[in-house]
Amino acid sequence: MVEELPQSVLFCCDYNAVRSPMAEGIMKKLYGTDTYVQSAGVKSDQDIDGFSIAVCKELGVELARHRVRSFDEMAEWGDDLSSFDLVVALSPASQRRALELTRVFHLDVLYWPIMDPTGLGETREAKLNAYRQSRDQIRAQLIARWGDPQGETT
């Protein structure tokens, strides 16, 4: 059953370098500015992944300017988790951290088991294919939850 778009969503994964920025970018592309969308990681000690940038660019989603951030950095910068309507965790570690941080808030935390493509594939093309699988899993989850976006061109 398709649900109404929330006012705000936070996507999270381990490093905010692969899956969560892809989810943030794809959601913004599909559903526009009706929903405030951000992403974060349990840690933030990596840069945005080049393969994530490449496979999202294939859909017209720009990730090159994304700056990784952790849950702790969000708090330091004044982004309160309680201001989000929904947190979508894309890895087990981020689900645990999100549940821990939101236990005092009335806030839904969903877990979408999105494949971690890092370290998969021997060749560049095989690596890109692994990242495409993760990207496509995210896109499918978004559409399954919130329906076909209006004006989609991809």
Beta strands, then each sheet from edge to edge (+ up, - down):
strand 1: 8-13
strand 2: 36-41
strand 3: 86-89
strand 4: 108-111
sheet 1: 2+ 1+ 3+ 4+
end
